[in-house]
Amino acid sequence: MSDLLPRRTPRALAILLVALLLCAPPFYLDVFWLRIGLFAMAAATGAVGLGLLTGTAGQLSLGHSFFLAIGAYGYTWLAGEEPGAGLPTALALVAAVVLAGLAGGLFSPVAGRVRGVYLGVATLALVFLGHHILVSAEPVTGGFNGLSVPPLSAGPLTFDASGPELVVLGVPFGAEERLWYLCLALFAFTWFTARGLLRSRAGRALKALRDSETAAAVMGVPVARYRAGAFVLSSMYAGLAGVLLALAFRRVVPDYFGLALSVDYLAMIVIGGLGSVAGATAGAVFVTALPLLMTRYADRLPFVATPGSAGDALGPTEASRYLYGAAIVLILIFAPDGLSGLPHRLRARIRIRRRPAEDPTSATTAVRVKEPTP
């Protein structure tokens, strides 16, 4: 036990330091940077779920945006007034996540028996089906125009600017400042539950499925059950991410939850590193922040047009897709383990450079000593 304490203490201090740093931005950053952080934390929540399914269990899914839409629209309808259900917003959040899990459960028989590209094609159908339903069911979803998202409230505290004025240490807390801590708390929950799963027996079974289904089955792992369970869990993480995105955007529209969003999430986990919670988070921050930053600084970047301007230059969104598409190619060639593997690679190189060179004369002497005498 005494040997474990020195190892755990630096890690606990590092976690505490990171938590304190993440609590500080609302006191120092403006709304633009806070909104980037909100979108990044929401995207990271969904990317962690997809990482568990694709990176850990080895199941390809192109339908992640479908479950994001269920979470976003589920919360909006359940928490909204007529024609919504009018539930308390905190209860509506939990119910929306459960609803996304139920949708994943309905599809889990397919996910339990199909794998690889075939599962990717099957989940692709969910995206088109979901978009058709969102556009057609106008009384419930608002059709093309979408719906306004009810703000979340917990007791007297509301996570938007319409509630009572809140000032903390002389800083007025508006919608972004309040949502920051909500997203941070829910993302921390996502982070620790996902890491706990990866270190558990179920996580080891999912990794065994990814490496060899035959070997996993021989060791007694119920293949179909674990595949279906990973799909349901990934759907629930996606539903939570959809709720956070809806709260950050304050409006949900069908066109946002298309195939491009599913591809973005695949890019997040590939860039960050498959099977890594930290990698999924890093990839989500990269993919989410890049188009927003390019939009803000488009007038300073070459070959990028400012939003709304005419010309042959690329728009910020298209340019950012080209950039992280190139990043995927570079990572697959030079760093297959993604951004999460870069620290390990750097430490390995530093160790190699610091390792003292062997003395060739001593090696020769050692060999000569071992030679048998005639």
N, C-alpha and C positions, 0 to 999 in steps of 0.2 A: 504493500500500500504506500509506503514512504517513497518507493521508486516512481510510482505513478504521479504523485503530487507535483514534482518538478516539471513533468511533461505537460500536465494539464493546466498548471498555473499560467504559463505564457499564452496558451491557446485561449483560456478564459479571459485574460487581460486583453488579448487582441480582439475578441468578440465584443467586449465591453467598449473598447476604443472605437471600433467600427460603428457600434450602435450610437454612441455619443456623436460621432461625426455625421451620421445620417439624420440625427435629430436637429442638427444645426442649420441646414439650408433655409428653412422658412424665415429665419431671423436675418439672413444676409443676402439672399438671392431674390431677383425680381420674378414677376409672374411667368415670363417666358421660360426661364430655366426650371422653375417649379413644375410647369406643365410638361416639359421634357422628362423630368423625373417621374411624374405621375404616369405618363404613357409608358415609360421604361419599366416601372415596377409592375404595371398591369400586364405588359407584354411578357415580362420575365416570369410571372405566375403561370401564364399559358405555356411558355417555352419549357418550363420545368416539367409540366405534365406531358408534353410531347416528347421531351427527352427521356422520360421514364418509359414511354411506349416504344419509341424508335431506337433510342440509344441503348437502353438497358434490356428491353424485351426483344429488340430486333424486329419490330412490326412497323412497316411503312404505312403512314396515314396521310392522305391529302384532304381529309375532311375536317381538320381542326377548326376551321372558321365556322363550320356548321354548329359546333358545340359552343363556340364563343357567342354566336348569334342567339342560341337558346338561352344562355345566361343573361345576355344583355336585354333581349326582348322579354324573357321571363320575368326578370326583376321589374322592368318598366311596366308590364301589364299587371303583375301581382301587386305592385305598390301604388299604381295609378288609380285615380277615381274612374267614374264611368267613362268608357265601358270596362275599366279594369276591375280588379278584385278588391282594391282598397285595403289591403293588408298593411299592418305596421311595416315600415321600411326595413327594419332589422330582420324581421321574420321573412319578408319577401326576398332578402338577400340569401338567406339560408335555403329557402324553398327553391330559388332559381338554380342554386348549385345542385340541389338534390334532383331537380328536373333535368338538368344536363346529364347527371349520372344515370337517371332512368332512361333517357334517350340512348346513352351509351350501352345500357343494359339490354335494350331492345335490339341493338345491332351486335351485341356481344356473341350470339351464336355464329354469326358470320366471321367475326374477328377470331373466334376460337378455333375455326376450321380452315381459314384461309390465311396465307402469309405472303410476304414479299410484294412483288409488283401487283399480284392479283388482289391483295387487300388494298393497295393504293388505288387501283381502278375502282374497287367497290366503294371505298370511302369518297372517291371523287364524285360519285353519283349523289352522295348526301349534300354536297355543296350546291349542285344545280337544283336538287329537290328543295333544299332549304330556301334558296333565292326565289324560286317560283312560289312557294308558300308565303314568304314575307311580302311579295308583291301582290299576290292574289287576295290574301285574307286582309283586305283593307280595313274592315271594321275593328279588327284586333291589332293589326300591326301598323296601320296608317298608310299602307301602300308605299309608293315611291317616296313620299314626303316624310315617312317615318314618324316617330313619336318623340315628344319631349320627355326627358328622364326625371322622375321625381327625386328630389334630394334625399339623401339618407339622413336619418335622425336617430339618436340614441338618448332617450330621456329629454332633458332640456337642451342638449347639444345638437345642433344641426350642422351638417357638413356642406353648407353653402353660405352665401353672403346674406340670405334673406332672414336668418335667425337673429337673435340678440347680438349686439356688438360684443366682440371679444378682443381684448387687448392683453398681450402677454409680454412682459418686460419692455413695455413701451412700443411694441410692434403690433399693429392691428392685424388680426387674423381674418382674412377673407376666405373665399371658397377653396382656393388652391392651398393655402396654408393648412386649413383644416383637413382637406382631403389627403394631404401629404402624410399625416400621421395615421390616418385610416389605412391607406395603401401600404404604408411601411409596416404596420402591425399585421395585416393580412399576408403580405409577402414574407414576413418573418415566420409566420405560421406555415406557409408553403415551404419555405426553405428547410425548416427543422423537421417537418413531417417527411419531406422527400428524402432528406439525408438519413433520417432514421429508418425509412423503408429500405434504402439501398444497403444499409448495414445489417438489416435483419435477415432472417431465414428466407423470407419471401423475395427479398432483393437478390440474394444469392441464387435462388431458383430461377428468377427472371434472367440473370446473366448466363446461367447454364442453358436456358432455352435459346438465348441469342447465339451462344457458341456452338451448340450441337443439340438439336432436339432429341436425337436418338440416345445420346449419352444421358440427357436429362431424364428421359422416360425410363431408361434402365435404372437410374438412381431413385426412381419412385416419384418423380415430379409429374403431377397431372397436367399435361401439356395444354389441353383445351381450356381447363379451368383457369390456369394462370394467364394464358393469353387473354381470355375474356375479362379477367379481373384487372389486368393492366389497362385494357381499353376503357373500362368503366372509370377507373381512377384518373386516367388521363382526361376523360370527358369532364369529370368534376372539376379538375384544375382549370380546364378551359372555360367551364361555366363561371367559375369565380373570376377569371381574367375578363370574361365578357361583362360581368357586373362592374368591375373596376373601370373598364374602358367606357362603359355607358355613363358612369358617374363623372368621369373626367371630360368626356365629350359633351355631356348634357343633352345629347340628342342621338337617336339611333336611326340609321337609314339602311335599307337592304343592300345597296351597292357597296357598302364598306365590307360586308361579310361575304366576299367572293373568293374565287380561286386564288387571286393575287395575295390575299391575306394568308391563306394556307401555305403558299410558297414562301412568304416572308418568314413564317414560323419554322419551316424546314431550314431556311437560310440561317436562322438564329442558332439552331442546335448544331448545324454543321460548322459554322464559323466558331462558335464557342467551344465545341468539343462534345461528341456523342457520349451519352452516359454520365455526364458530369453536371451536377446542380450549379456549381460555380460557372461552368462553361456556358450553360444555357442562359444564365443571368448576364454574363459578359456579351454573348451574342445578341441578346435582346436589347441591351443598351446600345450596342453598335448599330443594329438595324433600325431601331426606333429613332435614335438621335440624329443619324446621318441626314435623312431628308429634311428634318426640321431645321437643322443647322444650315443646310444648303439653301433652304428657302429664305432664311434670314440674311445670309451673306451672299445671296446670288449676284448682287451687283458688284461684288468684289472678286468673283470667281470667273475664270475664262471658260468660254463655251457653255455657260449656263445662263439661261434667260430668267429674268425676274418674273414672278407669277403675274399672268395677265398681259404680258408683253408679246408682241408679234415678232416673228423672225424664225430663222432656221436653227437657232440654238436649242439645246435640250432644256426641258423644264427641270426644276429641282428634283421632283419625284423620279422622273425617268433617269436622270443623271445618277441619282443615288442607287437606283437598281443596277445600273451598269457597274457602279463602283463595288457594291457588295457582291455582285456576281463575279467580278474579277477577284475579289477577296476570297471567295469560295474556291476558285481555281487555284490560287496561290497557296491557300491553306492545305488543300488536298495534295498538292505537290510537295510542299516544303514542311508542313506541320500537320500531318494527318490527325493528330489528337487535338487540334484546334487551339484557341486562345488559352484554354485551361491548361494545356500541356507546355506552354512557353516557359513558365517559371521552372518546371522540372528540367527542361532542356538547358536553360541558362545555368542552373545549379550544376548540372552534369558537366557542362563545358568548363565552368569555373574550377570544379574539382580536378578535371583532367589537366588544366593549365597549372594548377598549384601542385600537382603531384610531382615530387622530385624525380629527376631522370636517374635511371639505374646506372650504376658504375659497371661498364663492360668488363673491366678487369676482374671485379669481384665475382661476376657471373661466370667468367671463364674458370676462375679458381674453384668455384663451387662445383662446376662440372668435372674438373680434373680430380677433385677429391673423391668424387663418387665412382671414378673409374676403377675397376678391379685391378689389383696388383698381379703381375705374372707369377 
